[in-house]
Structures are given as C-alpha cells and as structure tokens.
Amino acid sequence: MNQSAPAPSPDLARAVRARNAVATVFALNGLALASWMARIPEVRDLLGLTPGEIGRVLLALAVGSLIALPTSGFVVSKIGAARTVAGGSVLVALGLTLAGIGADTAGVVAVVAAGLVLFGYGSGSWDVAMNVEGAAVERLLGRTIMPRFHAAFSLGTVTGAGLSAGLAAVGVPVVAHLATVSIVAMIVTIIATRSFLPHAAEVEAEDGTPVEKISVLTAWREPRTLLIGLMVMCAALVEGIANDWLALGLVDGYEVSNTVGAIGFAIFLSAMTVGRMAGTQLVDRFGRLPVLRVSAVLAAGGVLLVVFGGSLWVALVGSIVWGFGAALGFPLGMSAGADDPRRAAARVSVIASVGYTAFLAGPPILGWLGDHEGVLNALLAVAVAATVLGLVSPAAREQRPARVEVGD
C-alpha cells in the first residue's frame, strides 16, 4: 500500500517560509549596498574628489549606520524584525536616490553625504533586524544556517556589482541606476517581511516556550560578547575595505578603467559568495574556530597578492583569495552571538554595534593612507585586520546545546 509522506508540521512550514523570506531580504540588502559601492569610482570622478575627500564622504554612510546600530536592538524588541527591516528599506531607497541626485544631477558633496547618512541609518537598522530574525529562524529549525543567509547577501552583492559594471559600461547615469534598484529592492523587501516569524516567536526557545530576555546593557558587560564584536569588527574591515576601496585600488594602482575596477570587485564578491555557500559544510566538518583561523590567513594572503602581485591578473587572483578569506568571519560571529537563545537579540545588537565601528574608522583611515601611500598600498590594512581576527577568534568557539536536525 502506498503511503503518502507526513505533512510538515505548522512550525516547520512557518520556519521554512521565514527562512526563505530572510534569505530574500539578505540578498536585497546586498544588492542595494553593492549598487552603491560599485559606482564609487564614478561618483569620485563626478565630484572631482581626492582619495582622502571620498573617504570623508564615505564616512557619512558609516555615521548613519552607527546612529542606527545602538538603538536597533531596542527597536526590534518593540516593533519586531519585520517592521524594522521594512522601515529600513524605505530609508535605503530614499538615501540612495538622494546620493545619486547629489553626485549625478546636482554635483554637490553635501547632498551625497546627506543621502549616505539616510542610506547608512536604513541599512544599519535593516542589517541588525535581519540578523536577529535569522537567529530566530536558526533556533526554530534547530541547526546552523546563518552562513547561508550571508551567502544570499553575497549573491545580492555579486548581482549588484555585475549589474553596476554593465550599466556603467553602457553609460547609464548613477542617479537612474541607484534610484531604480533601491526602489525595486524596497518593494520586494516589504513583501518578503510578511513571511517573517510572528514577533512573539522571535523570542521563543527551541521547544517553543518563551525565554527570559536580557538587556543590551547586560550584553555590553560580557567579555566574550565584546571579543566576538572585535572579531566581527575585523571581519567587517576585511570585507568593507574591499567594498569601499578594491575597485579604486585596481583603477589607481593598475591604471585600468572604472569598468575593470567594478569587474574586479565583482570577482571578489563572487569568491566570497562561494565561500559562504560552502561555509555550513566546512563548519560542520572542521568546527567554527579552525574555519575562522584559515579565513584570516586567506584574507591576509589575498590582499598581499592584490598589492604586490605586479600585474592585473595576479591582483584578480588575489581578489579571489581575499574573497574566500572574507566569507565567513562576519556570519560566524553572528552565529556565535546567537548561541544562547536567551541572549541572542541583545548579543547580536552589541556585536553588530562593535563590528560596524569598522565602517566608521575604515573610510577616513584608508582615505588618509591613500593620500599618503596610494590607494593600492592602503589595502594592506586588511592584513592587519585579518591578523587580529585570527588572534581573537577563540572567543567564537561553539557554546550551544545539542541540536535537533530538521530537514529542508
């Protein structure tokens, strides 16, 4: 007698819908970010800025993010991840459109900076909320899937960078590109958040019972949480320096076109995406700590090839190695912060706040180094960040109860 397979439980079906929705908003966040990052060389040329000056403009994006991050955990706890992500996507659309107008139409640095503050605030809120939602889905499914969410983010960045390279090559204006992409991303994000977990489920334990939450202030006093935050900050530098400066470094250091610079950035993002796709299997086989240490070595080695390779082709190979090294530090840091469901939301908020200081410190430091040593040589800061990441990575050792495997 043929017997049909049992229907999935309502909780599992809910978790799968939420998983797909979270992956979607991660991808769209990456699409919006890479659309801006890949057009930075053209924005620099439109405004006639030096490396130090464009670094100070990029600081506006970091300021917006850092205004959002300390409060995002509180906002998520009050209105839920879905509303926080949706609201963040609206601000991202407004900010990118304004930045495009400032660079392409008005030619006013202050307008670009104002748009980047809005973009940073919206993206920062969106980022924390989607990571909190991802941690909640992890707990409901009972297995690690955070690297896959960040792989979706990387897939979005690859798509955004590739699209940007094509649009730049055919002469599509920056403002038309950024406005269209960000508005479409906003609409799809708002639709996707309707499949997020109910707000109450975001603070349930794996057995479905409510858990006692801790305050963000308590999480700030935990040494392990702060060390993980430092690790994530270094991972954000390893990734973020490429986002801000890899295309410029290739353009200035190897005297290639802006289009080739954007292609080099897309190659980096492609490697990072592959690394994140394989991340879950690597962590399951070797453990979180060995994977983090190898990632640090790859990131440092890759940037050395980019800077000292001597030819564009060697630099592109270095971009691939750098991308592999940048793949897992950030998502594994977020997973480490979410090991304990009672403290996940508060810890993720703190880790994100510490980690994103990289976006505040990175642009002006790299801009200053670029003015004095050249943008290509300034990329060596990645090797320093990767070394620190490797040194503090023991804080991210697994500290979770036994998992219950749930199939896809």
C-alpha positions as a Python dict, from the first residue, in 0.01 Angstrom:
ca = {
    (1, 'M'): (0, 0, 0),
    (2, 'N'): (131, 342, -92),
    (3, 'Q'): (158, 578, 199),
    (4, 'S'): (195, 950, 149),
    (5, 'A'): (470, 1131, 335),
    (6, 'P'): (351, 1303, 650),
    (7, 'A'): (271, 1669, 609),
    (8, 'P'): (526, 1906, 760),
    (9, 'S'): (435, 2046, 1098),
    (10, 'P'): (295, 2400, 1108),
    (11, 'D'): (606, 2517, 1295),
    (12, 'L'): (837, 2371, 1031),
    (13, 'A'): (634, 2518, 746),
    (14, 'R'): (640, 2856, 919),
    (15, 'A'): (1015, 2831, 971),
    (16, 'V'): (1079, 2741, 606),
    (17, 'R'): (871, 3038, 485),
    (18, 'A'): (1059, 3265, 724),
    (19, 'R'): (1393, 3117, 615),
    (20, 'N'): (1317, 3196, 251),
    (21, 'A'): (1200, 3546, 340),
    (22, 'V'): (1512, 3616, 545),
    (23, 'A'): (1735, 3494, 262),
    (24, 'T'): (1548, 3728, 27),
    (25, 'V'): (1598, 4038, 241),
    (26, 'F'): (1966, 3949, 294),
    (27, 'A'): (2009, 3931, -85),
    (28, 'L'): (1829, 4261, -142),
    (29, 'N'): (2037, 4432, 125),
    (30, 'G'): (2349, 4316, -57),
    (31, 'L'): (2209, 4426, -393),
    (32, 'A'): (2149, 4779, -267),
    (33, 'L'): (2490, 4804, -97),
    (34, 'A'): (2689, 4674, -396),
    (35, 'S'): (2499, 4900, -635),
    (36, 'W'): (2638, 5197, -444),
    (37, 'M'): (2986, 5052, -383),
    (38, 'A'): (3049, 4963, -746),
    (39, 'R'): (2968, 5319, -860),
    (40, 'I'): (3205, 5486, -610),
    (41, 'P'): (3483, 5541, -869),
    (42, 'E'): (3238, 5721, -1098),
    (43, 'V'): (3098, 5925, -808),
    (44, 'R'): (3454, 6019, -715),
    (45, 'D'): (3516, 6137, -1073),
    (46, 'L'): (3185, 6324, -1098),
    (47, 'L'): (3262, 6519, -782),
    (48, 'G'): (3635, 6559, -856),
    (49, 'L'): (3748, 6427, -517),
    (50, 'T'): (4085, 6301, -390),
    (51, 'P'): (4109, 5965, -206),
    (52, 'G'): (4102, 6147, 128),
    (53, 'E'): (3797, 6350, 27),
    (54, 'I'): (3599, 6050, -99),
    (55, 'G'): (3696, 5874, 226),
    (56, 'R'): (3535, 6154, 424),
    (57, 'V'): (3224, 6134, 207),
    (58, 'L'): (3202, 5759, 270),
    (59, 'L'): (3224, 5836, 640),
    (60, 'A'): (2868, 5970, 614),
    (61, 'L'): (2747, 5617, 539),
    (62, 'A'): (2924, 5487, 849),
    (63, 'V'): (2782, 5766, 1064),
    (64, 'G'): (2428, 5676, 957),
    (65, 'S'): (2489, 5310, 1039),
    (66, 'L'): (2638, 5385, 1380),
    (67, 'I'): (2345, 5608, 1472),
    (68, 'A'): (2113, 5317, 1396),
    (69, 'L'): (2303, 5026, 1549),
    (70, 'P'): (2291, 5110, 1922),
    (71, 'T'): (1913, 5152, 1907),
    (72, 'S'): (1823, 4878, 1660),
    (73, 'G'): (1807, 4600, 1919),
    (74, 'F'): (1561, 4806, 2124),
    (75, 'V'): (1353, 4887, 1815),
    (76, 'V'): (1340, 4521, 1710),
    (77, 'S'): (1231, 4419, 2060),
    (78, 'K'): (946, 4672, 2047),
    (79, 'I'): (809, 4651, 1692),
    (80, 'G'): (961, 4327, 1562),
    (81, 'A'): (1214, 4245, 1294),
    (82, 'A'): (966, 4263, 1006),
    (83, 'R'): (868, 4625, 1061),
    (84, 'T'): (1227, 4725, 1131),
    (85, 'V'): (1351, 4570, 806),
    (86, 'A'): (1065, 4724, 606),
    (87, 'G'): (1128, 5069, 752),
    (88, 'G'): (1500, 5035, 687),
    (89, 'S'): (1438, 4951, 321),
    (90, 'V'): (1236, 5271, 279),
    (91, 'L'): (1524, 5479, 418),
    (92, 'V'): (1771, 5294, 194),
    (93, 'A'): (1565, 5383, -113),
    (94, 'L'): (1540, 5748, -10),
    (95, 'G'): (1909, 5768, 76),
    (96, 'L'): (2044, 5608, -241),
    (97, 'T'): (1818, 5819, -460),
    (98, 'L'): (1934, 6135, -285),
    (99, 'A'): (2300, 6032, -312),
    (100, 'G'): (2256, 5969, -683),
    (101, 'I'): (2096, 6311, -730),
    (102, 'G'): (2379, 6474, -538),
    (103, 'A'): (2651, 6310, -746),
    (104, 'D'): (2494, 6298, -1091),
    (105, 'T'): (2248, 6587, -1109),
    (106, 'A'): (2341, 6849, -850),
    (107, 'G'): (2713, 6778, -818),
    (108, 'V'): (2701, 6875, -451),
    (109, 'V'): (2904, 6676, -197),
    (110, 'A'): (2674, 6774, 92),
    (111, 'V'): (2372, 6624, -87),
    (112, 'V'): (2561, 6298, -142),
    (113, 'A'): (2664, 6292, 224),
    (114, 'A'): (2306, 6353, 340),
    (115, 'G'): (2185, 6068, 121),
    (116, 'L'): (2454, 5838, 259),
    (117, 'V'): (2354, 5917, 619),
    (118, 'L'): (1997, 5811, 536),
    (119, 'F'): (2126, 5507, 349),
    (120, 'G'): (2351, 5413, 641),
    (121, 'Y'): (2076, 5452, 900),
    (122, 'G'): (1831, 5245, 698),
    (123, 'S'): (2087, 4980, 610),
    (124, 'G'): (2211, 4954, 971),
    (125, 'S'): (1860, 4902, 1107),
    (126, 'W'): (1781, 4656, 831),
    (127, 'D'): (2107, 4467, 897),
    (128, 'V'): (2060, 4416, 1271),
    (129, 'A'): (1693, 4321, 1232),
    (130, 'M'): (1755, 4064, 959),
    (131, 'N'): (2035, 3904, 1164),
    (132, 'V'): (1807, 3886, 1470),
    (133, 'E'): (1537, 3729, 1252),
    (134, 'G'): (1793, 3488, 1106),
    (135, 'A'): (1896, 3382, 1457),
    (136, 'A'): (1531, 3321, 1546),
    (137, 'V'): (1485, 3104, 1238),
    (138, 'E'): (1804, 2913, 1327),
    (139, 'R'): (1662, 2835, 1670),
    (140, 'L'): (1329, 2722, 1527),
    (141, 'L'): (1495, 2494, 1270),
    (142, 'G'): (1748, 2368, 1526),
    (143, 'R'): (2055, 2392, 1303),
    (144, 'T'): (2308, 2647, 1181),
    (145, 'I'): (2202, 2831, 866),
    (146, 'M'): (2339, 3181, 925),
    (147, 'P'): (2622, 3140, 670),
    (148, 'R'): (2360, 3063, 408),
    (149, 'F'): (2181, 3389, 483),
    (150, 'H'): (2508, 3574, 441),
    (151, 'A'): (2567, 3377, 121),
    (152, 'A'): (2237, 3521, 0),
    (153, 'F'): (2370, 3866, 93),
    (154, 'S'): (2685, 3796, -108),
    (155, 'L'): (2477, 3671, -401),
    (156, 'G'): (2294, 4001, -388),
    (157, 'T'): (2623, 4189, -388),
    (158, 'V'): (2751, 3988, -684),
    (159, 'T'): (2433, 4066, -874),
    (160, 'G'): (2455, 4431, -778),
    (161, 'A'): (2821, 4463, -874),
    (162, 'G'): (2774, 4281, -1204),
    (163, 'L'): (2469, 4489, -1290),
    (164, 'S'): (2657, 4805, -1195),
    (165, 'A'): (2953, 4714, -1415),
    (166, 'G'): (2721, 4659, -1710),
    (167, 'L'): (2525, 4978, -1654),
    (168, 'A'): (2844, 5180, -1608),
    (169, 'A'): (2985, 5035, -1932),
    (170, 'V'): (2682, 5150, -2133),
    (171, 'G'): (2671, 5491, -1967),
    (172, 'V'): (2358, 5465, -1752),
    (173, 'P'): (2358, 5765, -1514),
    (174, 'V'): (2433, 5696, -1149),
    (175, 'V'): (2107, 5852, -1030),
    (176, 'A'): (1888, 5643, -1263),
    (177, 'H'): (2069, 5327, -1160),
    (178, 'L'): (2060, 5382, -783),
    (179, 'A'): (1702, 5509, -772),
    (180, 'T'): (1563, 5219, -976),
    (181, 'V'): (1750, 4944, -792),
    (182, 'S'): (1674, 5080, -445),
    (183, 'I'): (1303, 5132, -508),
    (184, 'V'): (1260, 4782, -651),
    (185, 'A'): (1454, 4639, -354),
    (186, 'M'): (1228, 4830, -113),
    (187, 'I'): (908, 4695, -268),
    (188, 'V'): (1025, 4332, -270),
    (189, 'T'): (1162, 4362, 85),
    (190, 'I'): (833, 4491, 222),
    (191, 'I'): (652, 4199, 58),
    (192, 'A'): (906, 3945, 191),
    (193, 'T'): (880, 4064, 552),
    (194, 'R'): (518, 3948, 558),
    (195, 'S'): (656, 3591, 586),
    (196, 'F'): (881, 3666, 885),
    (197, 'L'): (811, 3488, 1213),
    (198, 'P'): (548, 3650, 1434),
    (199, 'H'): (711, 3891, 1677),
    (200, 'A'): (641, 3661, 1973),
    (201, 'A'): (816, 3368, 1802),
    (202, 'E'): (1137, 3567, 1770),
    (203, 'V'): (1191, 3530, 2145),
    (204, 'E'): (1090, 3163, 2184),
    (205, 'A'): (1327, 2883, 2276),
    (206, 'E'): (1373, 2580, 2054),
    (207, 'D'): (1091, 2397, 2237),
    (208, 'G'): (851, 2685, 2170),
    (209, 'T'): (843, 2824, 2523),
    (210, 'P'): (915, 3191, 2590),
    (211, 'V'): (1267, 3270, 2704),
    (212, 'E'): (1383, 3527, 2951),
    (213, 'K'): (1549, 3812, 2763),
    (214, 'I'): (1844, 4015, 2886),
    (215, 'S'): (1903, 4383, 2826),
    (216, 'V'): (2152, 4518, 2576),
    (217, 'L'): (2336, 4683, 2867),
    (218, 'T'): (2392, 4342, 3025),
    (219, 'A'): (2532, 4208, 2698),
    (220, 'W'): (2774, 4502, 2683),
    (221, 'R'): (2932, 4374, 3007),
    (222, 'E'): (3005, 4024, 2875),
    (223, 'P'): (3375, 3979, 2781),
    (224, 'R'): (3301, 3702, 2530),
    (225, 'T'): (3042, 3915, 2353),
    (226, 'L'): (3286, 4206, 2328),
    (227, 'L'): (3563, 3982, 2193),
    (228, 'I'): (3325, 3842, 1933),
    (229, 'G'): (3236, 4201, 1850),
    (230, 'L'): (3605, 4280, 1798),
    (231, 'M'): (3634, 3976, 1573),
    (232, 'V'): (3332, 4088, 1372),
    (233, 'M'): (3479, 4440, 1351),
    (234, 'C'): (3794, 4292, 1196),
    (235, 'A'): (3583, 4080, 962),
    (236, 'A'): (3388, 4391, 865),
    (237, 'L'): (3716, 4567, 785),
    (238, 'V'): (3835, 4273, 577),
    (239, 'E'): (3509, 4280, 380),
    (240, 'G'): (3430, 4651, 400),
    (241, 'I'): (3769, 4773, 277),
    (242, 'A'): (3709, 4569, -37),
    (243, 'N'): (3361, 4717, -70),
    (244, 'D'): (3489, 5074, -44),
    (245, 'W'): (3837, 5057, -192),
    (246, 'L'): (3910, 4747, -402),
    (247, 'A'): (3768, 4894, -723),
    (248, 'L'): (3951, 5222, -661),
    (249, 'G'): (4273, 5038, -576),
    (250, 'L'): (4264, 4845, -902),
    (251, 'V'): (4179, 5157, -1103),
    (252, 'D'): (4453, 5371, -950),
    (253, 'G'): (4716, 5103, -885),
    (254, 'Y'): (4695, 4920, -1218),
    (255, 'E'): (4573, 5211, -1433),
    (256, 'V'): (4261, 5037, -1560),
    (257, 'S'): (3914, 5172, -1637),
    (258, 'N'): (3633, 5213, -1386),
    (259, 'T'): (3456, 4923, -1559),
    (260, 'V'): (3754, 4690, -1499),
    (261, 'G'): (3763, 4807, -1138),
    (262, 'A'): (3397, 4715, -1099),
    (263, 'I'): (3466, 4374, -1257),
    (264, 'G'): (3746, 4314, -1006),
    (265, 'F'): (3506, 4396, -723),
    (266, 'A'): (3251, 4155, -872),
    (267, 'I'): (3518, 3881, -878),
    (268, 'F'): (3589, 3939, -509),
    (269, 'L'): (3218, 3920, -429),
    (270, 'S'): (3177, 3602, -634),
    (271, 'A'): (3453, 3430, -436),
    (272, 'M'): (3300, 3547, -109),
    (273, 'T'): (2962, 3409, -216),
    (274, 'V'): (3111, 3067, -296),
    (275, 'G'): (3286, 3067, 41),
    (276, 'R'): (2962, 3138, 221),
    (277, 'M'): (2773, 2873, 26),
    (278, 'A'): (3028, 2615, 142),
    (279, 'G'): (3052, 2761, 492),
    (280, 'T'): (2791, 2546, 664),
    (281, 'Q'): (2955, 2223, 549),
    (282, 'L'): (3303, 2346, 642),
    (283, 'V'): (3196, 2447, 993),
    (284, 'D'): (3010, 2118, 1045),
    (285, 'R'): (3318, 1920, 943),
    (286, 'F'): (3604, 2119, 1095),
    (287, 'G'): (3443, 2341, 1358),
    (288, 'R'): (3397, 2715, 1385),
    (289, 'L'): (3743, 2802, 1521),
    (290, 'P'): (3961, 2627, 1256),
    (291, 'V'): (3749, 2778, 979),
    (292, 'L'): (3793, 3126, 1124),
    (293, 'R'): (4171, 3084, 1150),
    (294, 'V'): (4204, 2964, 791),
    (295, 'S'): (3981, 3253, 680),
    (296, 'A'): (4218, 3501, 844),
    (297, 'V'): (4518, 3351, 663),
    (298, 'L'): (4339, 3359, 327),
    (299, 'A'): (4231, 3720, 370),
    (300, 'A'): (4584, 3835, 454),
    (301, 'G'): (4739, 3632, 173),
    (302, 'G'): (4486, 3754, -80),
    (303, 'V'): (4540, 4122, -13),
    (304, 'L'): (4918, 4072, -36),
    (305, 'L'): (4868, 3932, -386),
    (306, 'V'): (4647, 4227, -479),
    (307, 'V'): (4901, 4484, -358),
    (308, 'F'): (5230, 4318, -455),
    (309, 'G'): (5122, 4095, -744),
    (310, 'G'): (5270, 4329, -1005),
    (311, 'S'): (5006, 4263, -1270),
    (312, 'L'): (4631, 4294, -1300),
    (313, 'W'): (4585, 3918, -1343),
    (314, 'V'): (4772, 3835, -1023),
    (315, 'A'): (4572, 4105, -845),
    (316, 'L'): (4249, 3945, -967),
    (317, 'V'): (4365, 3607, -833),
    (318, 'G'): (4440, 3783, -506),
    (319, 'S'): (4087, 3924, -510),
    (320, 'I'): (3953, 3569, -529),
    (321, 'V'): (4167, 3452, -234),
    (322, 'W'): (4071, 3765, -38),
    (323, 'G'): (3705, 3694, -111),
    (324, 'F'): (3734, 3341, 27),
    (325, 'G'): (3902, 3479, 339),
    (326, 'A'): (3632, 3743, 388),
    (327, 'A'): (3345, 3497, 352),
    (328, 'L'): (3281, 3356, 699),
    (329, 'G'): (3411, 3589, 970),
    (330, 'F'): (3100, 3805, 987),
    (331, 'P'): (2830, 3533, 972),
    (332, 'L'): (3012, 3304, 1214),
    (333, 'G'): (3046, 3594, 1456),
    (334, 'M'): (2671, 3650, 1439),
    (335, 'S'): (2608, 3278, 1491),
    (336, 'A'): (2841, 3280, 1792),
    (337, 'G'): (2644, 3568, 1941),
    (338, 'A'): (2322, 3372, 1896),
    (339, 'D'): (2444, 3050, 2062),
    (340, 'D'): (2217, 3113, 2363),
    (341, 'P'): (1856, 3197, 2261),
    (342, 'R'): (1801, 3383, 2588),
    (343, 'R'): (2066, 3637, 2493),
    (344, 'A'): (2064, 3625, 2113),
    (345, 'A'): (1889, 3954, 2032),
    (346, 'A'): (2089, 4159, 2282),
    (347, 'R'): (2419, 3996, 2188),
    (348, 'V'): (2363, 4033, 1814),
    (349, 'S'): (2285, 4402, 1865),
    (350, 'V'): (2604, 4455, 2067),
    (351, 'I'): (2820, 4254, 1827),
    (352, 'A'): (2681, 4447, 1531),
    (353, 'S'): (2742, 4778, 1708),
    (354, 'V'): (3104, 4690, 1785),
    (355, 'G'): (3159, 4535, 1445),
    (356, 'Y'): (3023, 4826, 1249),
    (357, 'T'): (3268, 5069, 1405),
    (358, 'A'): (3483, 4938, 1120),
    (359, 'F'): (3265, 5136, 883),
    (360, 'L'): (3329, 5449, 1089),
    (361, 'A'): (3705, 5403, 1118),
    (362, 'G'): (3769, 5240, 781),
    (363, 'P'): (3690, 5515, 526),
    (364, 'P'): (3892, 5801, 683),
    (365, 'I'): (4187, 5576, 773),
    (366, 'L'): (4201, 5428, 424),
    (367, 'G'): (4150, 5771, 270),
    (368, 'W'): (4440, 5913, 471),
    (369, 'L'): (4660, 5618, 379),
    (370, 'G'): (4551, 5651, 17),
    (371, 'D'): (4656, 6016, 8),
    (372, 'H'): (5000, 5934, 152),
    (373, 'E'): (5078, 5586, 21),
    (374, 'G'): (4835, 5536, -266),
    (375, 'V'): (4502, 5351, -253),
    (376, 'L'): (4654, 5018, -357),
    (377, 'N'): (4912, 5017, -76),
    (378, 'A'): (4647, 5132, 172),
    (379, 'L'): (4472, 4798, 120),
    (380, 'L'): (4743, 4639, 337),
    (381, 'A'): (4530, 4743, 635),
    (382, 'V'): (4332, 4427, 554),
    (383, 'A'): (4630, 4211, 652),
    (384, 'V'): (4642, 4381, 993),
    (385, 'A'): (4268, 4330, 1048),
    (386, 'A'): (4291, 3965, 941),
    (387, 'T'): (4574, 3903, 1188),
    (388, 'V'): (4370, 4043, 1478),
    (389, 'L'): (4069, 3838, 1365),
    (390, 'G'): (4275, 3521, 1387),
    (391, 'L'): (4406, 3612, 1733),
    (392, 'V'): (4063, 3676, 1891),
    (393, 'S'): (3874, 3401, 1706),
    (394, 'P'): (3884, 3156, 2006),
    (395, 'A'): (3605, 3365, 2163),
    (396, 'A'): (3372, 3231, 1893),
    (397, 'R'): (3404, 2864, 1989),
    (398, 'E'): (3072, 2681, 1981),
    (399, 'Q'): (2870, 2714, 2302),
    (400, 'R'): (2534, 2568, 2218),
    (401, 'P'): (2318, 2278, 2333),
    (402, 'A'): (2278, 1968, 2124),
    (403, 'R'): (2095, 2041, 1802),
    (404, 'V'): (1787, 1869, 1669),
    (405, 'E'): (1827, 1811, 1296),
    (406, 'V'): (1535, 1925, 1086),
    (407, 'G'): (1531, 1859, 715),
    (408, 'D'): (1484, 2121, 448),
}
